[in-house]
């Protein structure tokens, strides 16, 4: 089986290789794809060096799966070309997420949306994935009425140049500014671009994608995205109002039993999720689970995940794994 990784030299692309190795795919033909300046260089996979090829060469090899992490413009242009030769495309950009005919998939929640005819599958935004991992089992039990979410997003969500900016500023070096402000010893309520209504594109993704994944088009959601001086791992403070009341013990049980979620909630012993704890892990961590006494049927959650793992690479590889397990390939 041939699997292409488009954008293999980027932050997410390099993690995709690690996750594929961890899933044990040692018998595939890897097709590493990157920009023209990287063609001919090599990446290592299961101890073997693979030469980076052009995207056109990858299409010509008719891979069974192509996992994209190369930006929306590349995805819009080339995903259909892969699909035309029978390849399943799993796209990590925002290009296809809100197209009605394209499933937006978190495998633990809605993998059944994928069929043999689904040649383009969208991977949700990193912040959306970790939030719906916690919301889904609770929504199915109690019915989510309203969500208020504030995110605390690491610089790796912006890319390698943002990581470099934080590292340079921390060391007192001159640096290329990716952000409009210093990020070292600072934070700012700005993720993505500002829309005319005052919300950012990152904030709007949380609204639109959550509704689509949970099949809840009328769910009331409002969001604020904050960039923080953390290298990796996104955190979210989430307030949820339900249609029906709940018992905290049952909330703990529902979350603990949901695949891919780990509850860390023992505040007396200072146990709660943190970005440092989530690093290089595939789980979504939930803690600070407590009733909101200011509003009926309401709950506060603190959700943390490695944005390059479950928020991107791991979710994409899980989708690929589902295709293989369901014998769609």
Secondary structure in CASP SS format (residue, H / E / C, confidence):
PFRMAT SS
TARGET T0000
AUTHOR 0000-0000-0000
METHOD secondary structure of the structure
MODEL  1
X C 1.00
X E 1.00
X E 1.00
X E 1.00
X E 1.00
X E 1.00
X C 1.00
X C 1.00
X C 1.00
X C 1.00
X H 1.00
X H 1.00
X H 1.00
X H 1.00
X H 1.00
X H 1.00
X H 1.00
X H 1.00
X H 1.00
X H 1.00
X H 1.00
X H 1.00
X C 1.00
X C 1.00
X C 1.00
X C 1.00
X C 1.00
X C 1.00
X E 1.00
X E 1.00
X E 1.00
X E 1.00
X E 1.00
X C 1.00
X C 1.00
X H 1.00
X H 1.00
X H 1.00
X C 1.00
X C 1.00
X C 1.00
X E 1.00
X E 1.00
X E 1.00
X E 1.00
X C 1.00
X C 1.00
X E 1.00
X E 1.00
X E 1.00
X E 1.00
X C 1.00
X E 1.00
X C 1.00
X H 1.00
X H 1.00
X H 1.00
X H 1.00
X H 1.00
X H 1.00
X C 1.00
X C 1.00
X C 1.00
X C 1.00
X E 1.00
X E 1.00
X E 1.00
X E 1.00
X C 1.00
X C 1.00
X C 1.00
X H 1.00
X H 1.00
X H 1.00
X H 1.00
X H 1.00
X H 1.00
X H 1.00
X H 1.00
X H 1.00
X H 1.00
X H 1.00
X H 1.00
X H 1.00
X C 1.00
X C 1.00
X C 1.00
X E 1.00
X E 1.00
X E 1.00
X E 1.00
X C 1.00
X C 1.00
X C 1.00
X C 1.00
X C 1.00
X C 1.00
X C 1.00
X C 1.00
X C 1.00
X C 1.00
X C 1.00
X C 1.00
X E 1.00
X E 1.00
X C 1.00
X H 1.00
X H 1.00
X H 1.00
X H 1.00
X H 1.00
X H 1.00
X H 1.00
X C 1.00
X C 1.00
X C 1.00
X C 1.00
X C 1.00
X C 1.00
X E 1.00
X E 1.00
X E 1.00
X E 1.00
X C 1.00
X C 1.00
X H 1.00
X H 1.00
X H 1.00
X H 1.00
X H 1.00
X H 1.00
X H 1.00
X H 1.00
X H 1.00
X H 1.00
X H 1.00
X H 1.00
X H 1.00
X H 1.00
X H 1.00
X H 1.00
X H 1.00
X C 1.00
X E 1.00
X E 1.00
X E 1.00
X E 1.00
X E 1.00
X E 1.00
X E 1.00
X E 1.00
X E 1.00
X E 1.00
X C 1.00
X H 1.00
X H 1.00
X H 1.00
X C 1.00
X C 1.00
X H 1.00
X H 1.00
X H 1.00
X H 1.00
X H 1.00
X H 1.00
X H 1.00
X H 1.00
X H 1.00
X H 1.00
X H 1.00
X H 1.00
X C 1.00
X C 1.00
X C 1.00
X C 1.00
X C 1.00
X C 1.00
X C 1.00
X C 1.00
X C 1.00
X C 1.00
X C 1.00
X C 1.00
X C 1.00
X C 1.00
X C 1.00
X E 1.00
X E 1.00
X C 1.00
X C 1.00
X C 1.00
X C 1.00
X C 1.00
X E 1.00
X C 1.00
X C 1.00
X C 1.00
X C 1.00
X C 1.00
X E 1.00
X H 1.00
X H 1.00
X H 1.00
X H 1.00
X H 1.00
X H 1.00
X H 1.00
X H 1.00
X H 1.00
X H 1.00
X H 1.00
X H 1.00
X H 1.00
X C 1.00
X C 1.00
X C 1.00
X C 1.00
X C 1.00
X C 1.00
X E 1.00
X E 1.00
X E 1.00
X E 1.00
X E 1.00
X E 1.00
X E 1.00
X E 1.00
X E 1.00
X C 1.00
X C 1.00
X C 1.00
X C 1.00
X C 1.00
X E 1.00
X E 1.00
X E 1.00
X E 1.00
X E 1.00
X E 1.00
X E 1.00
X E 1.00
X E 1.00
X C 1.00
X C 1.00
X C 1.00
X C 1.00
X C 1.00
X H 1.00
X H 1.00
X H 1.00
X H 1.00
X H 1.00
X H 1.00
X H 1.00
X H 1.00
X H 1.00
X H 1.00
X C 1.00
X C 1.00
X C 1.00
X E 1.00
X E 1.00
X E 1.00
X C 1.00
X E 1.00
X E 1.00
X H 1.00
X H 1.00
X H 1.00
X C 1.00
X E 1.00
X E 1.00
X C 1.00
X C 1.00
X H 1.00
X H 1.00
X H 1.00
X H 1.00
X C 1.00
X C 1.00
X C 1.00
X C 1.00
X C 1.00
X E 1.00
X E 1.00
X E 1.00
X E 1.00
X E 1.00
X E 1.00
X E 1.00
X E 1.00
X C 1.00
X C 1.00
X C 1.00
X C 1.00
X C 1.00
X C 1.00
X E 1.00
X E 1.00
X E 1.00
X E 1.00
X E 1.00
X E 1.00
X E 1.00
X E 1.00
X C 1.00
X C 1.00
X C 1.00
X H 1.00
X H 1.00
X H 1.00
X H 1.00
X H 1.00
X H 1.00
X H 1.00
X H 1.00
X H 1.00
X H 1.00
X H 1.00
X H 1.00
X H 1.00
X H 1.00
X H 1.00
X H 1.00
X H 1.00
X C 1.00
X C 1.00
X C 1.00
X C 1.00
END
